[in-house]
Amino acid sequence: MSKHYPLMIADQQIAAAGLLEVKAAFDAELIASVDTAGPAAVESALETADALFKNKQDWLPVARRIEIFESAAEIMLQSAEELALNAAQEGGKPLLDSRIEVTRAIDGIKNCIELMRNNHGEEIPMSINASSANRLAMTRREPIGVVVAVSAFNHPLNLIVHQIGPALAAGCPVIIKPAEDTPLSCFDLINIFREAGLPAEYCQALVVSDLTVATQLVTDPRVGFFSFIGSAKVGWMLRSQLAAGTRCALEHGGVAPVIIAADADLDDVLPLLAKGGFYHAGQVCVSVQRVFAEASVAREVAQRLAELGNNMTIGDPMLASTEIGPLIRPQETRRISDWVNEAISEGAECLAGGKAISDSCYPATVLYQPDRSSKVSVNEIFGPVIAVYAYEDINDAIAQANALPFAFQAAVCTSNIDTAMHVYKNINASALMINDHTAFRVDWMPFAGLKQSGLGVGGIPHTFRDMQTEKLLVLRSKNL
C-alpha cells in the first residue's frame, strides 16, 4: 500500500489544495500520494516563518542547533539503506549511486555542524588614525531571514541537504519546494530533523498546486534569500520577479566540455569520462557532454567510450547491478531520442546506443562528429549522451568549448602540465578538472554556474555564508 504525506507546514489546520501521485521513475508504480499546497498554505507557511524570524528572543541557540544536527546525522546513519532505496525508487538513480548520495548527505549534515562550531565575525581595525581613535569594532554573523528554496529531482536527498542544511545551521527558518517528481526524500529528511528536535516552524515543505502558487511563495517580500536548483529558464524568470531586497542563488546546468590531448592516458581517463557522462542517465548539471579530442586519438576516444557505455547495465534502479537507470519522465526519453535522431540526420555517426530501450530508459549513447549547430552540441541534453569532436589545434577546441552562453565545470586530459595550464587559463569555466571528469564534486568545494549556468556560489560552506548577514558593532571608550 502506498504512503500518504499531508501538508508539511506548521499549521496542520490548513486544507490541501489537491493531491499529487508520486510514481516510480522506472515503471510508474504508485509510491505515495502527497497533499498539495494552495495560496492559503503558502501564506500560512510564510507567516509562520516570518514571525519566527522576527522574534529574535526565540531564535534557536547555536548549541541547540548543533545538538539537533548531531541527532539528525545519527538517525540518517541508522536509516541509510531505507533512504537510499526510497531515493532510488522515486528518482531512478541506481541503488549503488543512491547509497553514495545518502553517505554524502550525512557528511553534509556533519559539514554544517563544523560550520556552526567555527562561525564567527572579525575585528575591524580601529585607532589607526584620528577618526578611529578610542574605538573597537567587530562583526558578528546573523541569519539573513526567511529562506525559500526550490529544488531539483536528480539528487532528491543531497540537494535538499545543500539547501535546508545551511539555512537551518545559519539560524534561518526555511520553506522548501521539492521537485514534484521526487518530494518524498525531502519529506523524509524534514521528518528526521523534527524527530531530532527541530521545531516544525523552522522547516516547512510544500508541493504547490500550480506555477502561480509557486510564484506567490518565491516572490513574497518576506523572503530574505531564494535558493534555486533547476532549469535556467525557470530560475532566471523567478529571479526577475523577486521582491526588492531578496538575495538569491541560482544553480542551473551546463554543456560540460572535456578537452583530450593526444598525450592523455586514455586507459586512466576514459572510464572516468564514461562514468561522468552516463552516471544517473546523464541527469547531472555537470555531466560530460562535449568531448573535444585531438584528431590523432579522436576516433579511438569515441569508440572506447562507446564500448564502455555498451558494457553498462541499464534498467531497474532498485537492483544493485544497475549502472544506468531511467530518465525521470517518459517525455524526457522521447526528447533525447529526438535530439539524437536529429544529430544523426545532420551527419553525426552513432557509435553506441541511439535507440530508446523503453518508455523510461535510454542507453549510453556516443555520437562522433555531430554538427556544431546540432542540439546535442549547443544545449544541455540532460541524458546519457556524449558527443565527440576531433580537433587539430587545441585553441580551436577551447574556442568551441567557450562558444556557448553556459559555463560551469570543465575538464582537460593530458600528461603535459603546460597544456593543462593553457586550458585552465583560457577556458570559460568556474572549475577545471585535470585528468578527471567534469562531474567531480565534493560538497564543501565551491560549485558555481557562470553566465547563464547560474548565479552565486554553491557548496555547503558558501551557501551557509550567503544565508547570513554580517552586523558591525563599533564601541567608543576613552579607555581604548
C-alpha positions as CSV (number, residue, x, y, z in Angstrom):
1,M,0.0,0.0,0.0
2,S,1.3,3.4,-0.9
3,K,2.0,6.1,1.8
4,H,0.3,9.4,2.1
5,Y,2.1,12.6,3.1
6,P,0.0,15.5,4.4
7,L,0.9,19.2,4.1
8,M,4.3,19.7,5.8
9,I,3.6,23.1,7.3
10,A,3.4,24.2,10.9
11,D,-0.4,24.9,10.8
12,Q,-2.0,21.5,10.2
13,Q,-5.5,23.0,10.1
14,I,-4.9,24.4,6.5
15,A,-6.8,22.3,3.9
16,A,-4.9,20.8,1.0
17,A,-5.5,22.2,-2.5
18,G,-5.3,18.8,-4.1
19,L,-3.4,15.5,-4.3
20,L,-0.3,14.6,-6.2
21,E,0.6,11.0,-7.0
22,V,4.3,10.2,-6.9
23,K,5.3,7.4,-9.2
24,A,8.5,5.4,-9.6
25,A,10.6,6.7,-12.5
26,F,11.3,3.2,-13.8
27,D,7.9,1.6,-14.1
28,A,5.4,4.3,-13.0
29,E,4.4,2.3,-9.9
30,L,2.5,4.4,-7.4
31,I,4.7,5.1,-4.4
32,A,2.8,7.7,-2.4
33,S,0.3,10.5,-2.5
34,V,1.1,14.0,-1.4
35,D,-1.2,16.8,-0.4
36,T,-0.5,19.9,-2.5
37,A,-0.5,23.5,-1.2
38,G,-2.7,26.3,-2.4
39,P,-2.5,30.0,-1.7
40,A,-3.7,29.6,1.9
41,A,-1.0,27.1,2.8
42,V,1.7,29.2,1.2
43,E,0.5,32.3,3.2
44,S,0.4,30.3,6.4
45,A,4.0,28.9,5.9
46,L,5.3,32.4,5.1
47,E,3.5,34.0,8.1
48,T,4.9,31.3,10.4
49,A,8.5,31.6,9.2
50,D,8.4,35.4,9.2
51,A,7.0,35.6,12.7
52,L,9.7,33.2,13.9
53,F,12.5,35.2,12.3
54,K,11.2,38.5,13.7
55,N,11.0,37.1,17.3
56,K,14.7,37.1,18.0
57,Q,14.2,36.1,21.6
58,D,13.1,32.6,20.4
59,W,15.9,32.0,17.9
60,L,17.4,28.6,18.4
61,P,20.8,28.9,20.1
62,V,23.8,27.6,18.2
63,A,24.4,24.9,20.8
64,R,20.9,23.6,20.4
65,R,21.2,23.7,16.6
66,I,24.4,21.6,16.8
67,E,22.6,19.1,19.0
68,I,19.7,18.7,16.5
69,F,22.1,18.3,13.6
70,E,24.1,15.7,15.5
71,S,21.0,13.7,16.3
72,A,19.7,14.1,12.7
73,A,23.0,12.7,11.3
74,E,22.7,9.7,13.7
75,I,19.2,9.0,12.6
76,M,20.2,9.2,8.9
77,L,23.0,6.8,9.5
78,Q,20.6,4.3,11.1
79,S,18.1,4.8,8.2
80,A,20.7,4.9,5.4
81,E,19.6,1.9,3.4
82,E,15.9,2.9,3.6
83,L,16.8,6.4,2.5
84,A,18.8,5.0,-0.4
85,L,16.0,2.7,-1.5
86,N,13.4,5.5,-1.4
87,A,15.6,7.9,-3.4
88,A,16.3,5.2,-6.0
89,Q,12.7,4.3,-6.4
90,E,11.3,7.9,-6.7
91,G,14.2,9.4,-8.7
92,G,15.6,6.5,-10.7
93,K,19.2,6.9,-9.7
94,P,20.7,3.4,-9.4
95,L,20.9,2.0,-5.9
96,L,24.7,1.9,-5.9
97,D,24.8,5.6,-6.6
98,S,21.8,6.4,-4.3
99,R,23.8,4.8,-1.4
100,I,26.6,7.1,-2.2
101,E,24.2,10.0,-2.2
102,V,23.0,9.1,1.3
103,T,26.6,9.0,2.5
104,R,27.2,12.4,1.0
105,A,24.0,13.8,2.6
106,I,25.1,12.6,6.1
107,D,28.5,14.1,5.5
108,G,26.8,17.3,4.5
109,I,24.9,17.4,7.8
110,K,28.3,16.9,9.6
111,N,29.8,19.7,7.5
112,C,27.0,22.0,8.8
113,I,28.0,21.1,12.3
114,E,31.6,22.1,11.7
115,L,30.5,25.4,10.2
116,M,28.4,26.3,13.2
117,R,31.2,25.5,15.5
118,N,33.6,27.7,13.6
119,N,31.2,30.6,12.6
120,H,32.5,34.0,13.6
121,G,32.8,37.6,12.6
122,E,36.0,39.6,12.6
123,E,37.7,42.6,14.2
124,I,37.8,45.7,12.1
125,P,41.0,47.8,12.6
126,M,40.4,51.0,14.7
127,S,42.7,53.5,16.4
128,I,44.8,53.8,13.3
129,N,44.0,57.4,12.7
130,A,42.4,60.3,14.4
131,S,38.9,59.5,13.1
132,S,39.0,55.9,14.5
133,A,40.7,56.7,17.9
134,N,39.2,55.3,21.1
135,R,37.1,52.7,19.2
136,L,36.8,49.0,19.0
137,A,34.9,47.4,16.0
138,M,33.8,43.9,15.4
139,T,31.3,41.9,13.4
140,R,29.0,39.0,14.2
141,R,27.1,36.9,11.7
142,E,23.3,36.6,11.9
143,P,20.7,34.7,9.8
144,I,19.7,36.6,6.7
145,G,15.9,35.9,7.1
146,V,13.3,33.5,5.8
147,V,14.9,31.2,3.2
148,V,12.7,29.8,0.4
149,A,14.3,27.0,-1.6
150,V,13.2,25.4,-4.8
151,S,14.9,22.1,-5.5
152,A,15.5,19.6,-8.4
153,F,14.8,15.9,-8.8
154,N,18.1,14.5,-9.7
155,H,19.6,14.2,-6.2
156,P,16.4,14.1,-4.2
157,L,18.1,13.8,-0.8
158,N,21.5,15.5,-1.1
159,L,20.2,18.6,-2.9
160,I,17.8,19.1,0.0
161,V,20.6,18.9,2.4
162,H,22.5,21.5,0.4
163,Q,19.6,23.9,0.7
164,I,18.0,23.4,4.1
165,G,21.2,22.3,5.9
166,P,23.0,25.7,5.6
167,A,19.7,27.6,6.2
168,L,19.0,25.9,9.5
169,A,22.7,25.9,10.5
170,A,22.7,29.7,9.9
171,G,19.5,30.0,12.0
172,C,17.1,30.8,9.2
173,P,13.6,29.5,9.0
174,V,13.3,27.7,5.7
175,I,10.4,26.7,3.4
176,I,11.4,24.3,0.6
177,K,9.5,23.2,-2.5
178,P,10.9,19.9,-3.7
179,A,10.6,18.7,-7.2
180,E,7.1,17.3,-7.9
181,D,8.7,14.1,-9.2
182,T,10.8,13.4,-6.1
183,P,9.3,15.1,-3.0
184,L,9.4,12.0,-0.7
185,S,13.2,12.1,0.2
186,C,12.7,15.8,1.1
187,F,9.8,15.0,3.4
188,D,11.7,12.1,4.9
189,L,14.7,14.4,5.7
190,I,12.4,17.0,7.3
191,N,10.8,14.3,9.4
192,I,14.2,13.2,10.6
193,F,15.1,16.8,11.6
194,R,11.8,17.0,13.5
195,E,12.5,13.7,15.2
196,A,15.9,15.1,16.1
197,G,14.2,18.0,17.9
198,L,13.8,20.8,15.3
199,P,10.6,22.8,15.9
200,A,8.2,22.4,12.9
201,E,8.1,26.1,12.4
202,Y,11.8,26.2,11.4
203,C,11.5,23.9,8.4
204,Q,8.3,23.6,6.2
205,A,7.9,21.9,2.9
206,L,5.3,22.5,0.1
207,V,4.4,20.8,-3.1
208,V,2.4,23.5,-4.7
209,S,-0.7,23.1,-6.8
210,D,0.5,25.3,-9.8
211,L,3.1,27.8,-11.0
212,T,1.0,30.7,-9.7
213,V,1.2,29.4,-6.2
214,A,5.0,28.7,-6.6
215,T,5.5,32.3,-7.7
216,Q,3.5,33.5,-4.7
217,L,5.9,31.7,-2.5
218,V,9.1,32.8,-4.1
219,T,8.3,36.5,-4.8
220,D,6.8,37.4,-1.4
221,P,8.6,40.4,0.2
222,R,9.1,38.4,3.5
223,V,11.6,36.2,1.7
224,G,15.2,37.1,2.7
225,F,17.0,34.6,0.5
226,F,15.9,32.5,-2.5
227,S,17.8,29.3,-3.3
228,F,17.0,27.7,-6.7
229,I,18.3,24.5,-8.3
230,G,16.8,23.6,-11.7
231,S,16.3,24.8,-15.2
232,A,17.8,28.1,-16.3
233,K,14.5,29.2,-18.0
234,V,12.6,28.9,-14.7
235,G,15.4,30.2,-12.4
236,W,16.1,33.4,-14.3
237,M,12.4,34.0,-14.7
238,L,11.8,33.7,-10.9
239,R,14.8,35.8,-10.2
240,S,13.4,38.7,-12.3
241,Q,10.3,38.6,-10.1
242,L,11.9,38.6,-6.7
243,A,10.8,41.3,-4.2
244,A,13.2,44.2,-3.6
245,G,15.9,43.2,-1.2
246,T,15.6,39.4,-1.6
247,R,19.1,37.9,-2.2
248,C,19.4,34.7,-4.3
249,A,21.5,31.9,-5.6
250,L,20.7,30.0,-8.9
251,E,22.2,26.7,-9.9
252,H,21.4,25.6,-13.5
253,G,23.1,23.3,-15.9
254,G,26.0,23.4,-18.4
255,V,27.0,21.6,-21.6
256,A,30.2,20.4,-20.0
257,P,33.3,20.3,-22.2
258,V,36.3,18.0,-22.0
259,I,39.5,18.6,-23.9
260,I,41.6,15.5,-24.6
261,A,45.2,15.9,-25.8
262,A,47.0,13.2,-27.7
263,D,49.3,12.5,-24.8
264,A,46.4,11.7,-22.4
265,D,46.4,8.4,-20.6
266,L,43.2,7.0,-22.1
267,D,43.3,3.9,-20.1
268,D,43.1,6.0,-17.0
269,V,40.7,8.8,-18.0
270,L,38.1,7.2,-20.3
271,P,36.4,5.1,-17.7
272,L,36.1,8.3,-15.6
273,L,34.6,10.2,-18.5
274,A,32.1,7.4,-19.3
275,K,31.0,7.4,-15.7
276,G,30.8,11.2,-15.7
277,G,28.6,11.2,-18.9
278,F,26.4,8.2,-18.2
279,Y,26.0,8.4,-14.4
280,H,22.4,8.8,-13.4
281,A,21.5,8.6,-17.1
282,G,23.3,11.9,-17.7
283,Q,20.8,13.8,-15.5
284,V,23.5,15.8,-13.7
285,C,24.1,19.5,-14.3
286,V,27.8,19.0,-15.0
287,S,27.7,15.6,-16.9
288,V,30.3,15.0,-19.5
289,Q,28.6,16.0,-22.8
290,R,31.1,17.5,-25.3
291,V,34.4,15.8,-25.7
292,F,37.0,17.6,-27.9
293,A,39.8,15.1,-28.7
294,E,42.9,15.7,-30.7
295,A,42.4,14.3,-34.2
296,S,45.0,11.5,-33.9
297,V,43.1,10.0,-31.0
298,A,39.5,11.2,-31.5
299,R,38.1,8.2,-33.1
300,E,39.7,5.9,-30.6
301,V,38.3,8.0,-27.8
302,A,34.8,7.8,-29.3
303,Q,35.0,4.1,-29.9
304,R,36.3,3.3,-26.4
305,L,33.7,5.5,-24.8
306,A,31.1,3.6,-26.9
307,E,32.5,0.3,-25.7
308,L,32.4,1.4,-22.1
309,G,28.8,2.6,-22.5
310,N,27.7,-0.7,-24.2
311,N,29.0,-2.6,-21.2
312,M,26.9,-0.7,-18.7
313,T,23.9,-2.4,-17.2
314,I,20.7,-0.4,-17.8
315,G,17.3,-0.9,-16.1
316,D,15.7,-1.2,-12.7
317,P,17.4,1.3,-10.3
318,M,16.4,-0.9,-7.3
319,L,18.8,-3.6,-8.5
320,A,22.4,-3.4,-7.1
321,S,23.8,-4.4,-10.5
322,T,22.2,-1.5,-12.4
323,E,24.6,1.2,-13.6
324,I,22.2,3.4,-15.7
325,G,18.6,3.9,-14.5
326,P,15.6,5.5,-16.1
327,L,15.0,9.1,-17.2
328,I,12.8,11.0,-14.8
329,R,9.8,11.1,-17.2
330,P,8.9,9.4,-20.5
331,Q,8.8,12.7,-22.3
332,E,12.4,13.1,-21.5
333,T,13.2,9.8,-23.1
334,R,11.3,10.9,-26.2
335,R,13.1,14.3,-26.3
336,I,16.5,12.8,-26.0
337,S,15.6,10.3,-28.8
338,D,14.5,13.2,-31.0
339,W,17.8,15.1,-30.4
340,V,19.9,12.1,-31.2
341,N,18.0,11.3,-34.3
342,E,18.3,14.9,-35.4
343,A,22.0,14.9,-34.9
344,I,22.4,11.7,-36.9
345,S,20.3,13.1,-39.7
346,E,22.7,16.1,-39.7
347,G,25.7,13.9,-40.1
348,A,26.7,12.5,-36.7
349,E,27.9,8.9,-36.6
350,C,26.2,6.9,-33.8
351,L,28.8,4.5,-32.3
352,A,26.6,3.3,-29.3
353,G,23.0,3.5,-28.2
354,G,20.8,5.8,-30.2
355,K,17.5,4.0,-29.6
356,A,15.3,4.1,-26.6
357,I,15.1,0.8,-24.7
358,S,11.7,1.5,-23.1
359,D,9.5,4.5,-22.3
360,S,11.8,5.3,-19.3
361,C,15.2,4.0,-20.3
362,Y,17.7,5.3,-22.9
363,P,21.0,3.6,-23.5
364,A,24.5,5.1,-23.2
365,T,24.9,6.9,-26.5
366,V,28.1,8.1,-28.2
367,L,27.9,10.4,-31.2
368,Y,31.0,11.1,-33.3
369,Q,31.4,14.4,-35.1
370,P,27.9,15.8,-34.8
371,D,27.3,19.2,-36.5
372,R,28.5,22.0,-34.2
373,S,25.0,23.6,-34.5
374,S,23.0,20.4,-33.6
375,K,21.0,20.5,-30.4
376,V,23.4,18.0,-28.8
377,S,26.2,20.4,-29.4
378,V,24.7,23.6,-28.1
379,N,22.1,22.6,-25.5
380,E,22.3,20.6,-22.2
381,I,20.9,17.2,-23.2
382,F,20.5,16.0,-19.6
383,G,20.6,12.4,-20.8
384,P,23.2,9.6,-21.3
385,V,24.7,11.1,-24.5
386,I,28.3,12.0,-25.1
387,A,29.3,13.9,-28.3
388,V,33.0,13.5,-29.5
389,Y,34.6,16.1,-31.8
390,A,38.1,15.9,-33.5
391,Y,40.3,19.0,-33.3
392,E,43.7,19.9,-34.9
393,D,44.5,22.9,-32.8
394,I,43.8,23.0,-29.1
395,N,42.9,26.7,-29.3
396,D,40.1,25.8,-31.7
397,A,38.8,23.2,-29.2
398,I,38.9,25.9,-26.4
399,A,37.0,28.3,-28.7
400,Q,34.3,25.7,-29.3
401,A,34.1,24.9,-25.6
402,N,33.7,28.7,-24.9
403,A,31.2,29.3,-27.7
404,L,28.0,28.7,-25.7
405,P,26.3,31.0,-23.2
406,F,26.8,28.4,-20.4
407,A,29.9,27.9,-18.2
408,F,30.2,25.5,-15.3
409,Q,32.7,22.8,-14.8
410,A,35.1,21.6,-17.5
411,A,38.0,19.1,-17.8
412,V,41.2,18.6,-19.6
413,C,43.1,15.3,-20.0
414,T,46.8,15.5,-20.7
415,S,50.2,14.4,-19.4
416,N,51.6,17.9,-20.0
417,I,51.3,20.4,-17.2
418,D,51.7,23.3,-19.7
419,T,48.8,22.0,-21.8
420,A,46.7,21.7,-18.7
421,M,47.6,25.3,-17.5
422,H,46.9,26.7,-21.0
423,V,43.4,25.2,-20.9
424,Y,42.9,26.4,-17.3
425,K,43.8,30.0,-18.3
426,N,41.7,30.2,-21.4
427,I,38.6,28.1,-20.9
428,N,35.4,29.7,-19.6
429,A,34.5,27.6,-16.5
430,S,34.2,28.0,-12.8
431,A,36.3,24.9,-12.3
432,L,38.6,22.8,-14.4
433,M,39.3,19.2,-13.6
434,I,42.7,17.9,-14.8
435,N,42.6,14.2,-15.8
436,D,39.2,13.7,-14.2
437,H,35.5,14.0,-15.3
438,T,33.5,17.2,-15.2
439,A,31.0,15.9,-12.7
440,F,33.6,15.6,-9.9
441,R,32.3,17.2,-6.7
442,V,32.8,17.2,-3.0
443,D,30.2,19.1,-1.1
444,W,32.5,21.6,0.7
445,M,34.1,22.9,-2.5
446,P,32.8,25.9,-4.4
447,F,30.3,24.9,-7.1
448,A,29.2,27.7,-9.4
449,G,27.5,28.1,-12.7
450,L,28.7,31.2,-14.7
451,K,26.9,33.2,-17.4
452,Q,23.5,31.5,-18.0
453,S,24.5,28.5,-15.9
454,G,23.8,30.2,-12.6
455,L,24.3,33.0,-10.0
456,G,26.4,32.8,-6.8
457,V,28.5,30.0,-5.4
458,G,27.1,26.8,-4.1
459,G,28.7,24.2,-1.9
460,I,27.6,23.9,1.8
461,P,30.1,26.4,3.3
462,H,29.5,29.0,0.7
463,T,25.7,28.7,0.9
464,F,26.0,28.9,4.7
465,R,27.9,32.2,4.4
466,D,25.3,33.6,1.9
467,M,22.5,32.9,4.2
468,Q,23.9,35.2,6.9
469,T,24.5,38.9,7.2
470,E,27.5,40.5,9.0
471,K,26.5,43.1,11.6
472,L,29.0,45.6,12.6
473,L,29.5,46.8,16.2
474,V,31.5,49.9,17.0
475,L,32.3,50.7,20.6
476,R,33.8,54.0,21.7
477,S,35.6,54.3,25.0
478,K,38.0,56.8,26.4
479,N,40.0,53.9,27.8
480,L,40.7,52.3,24.4
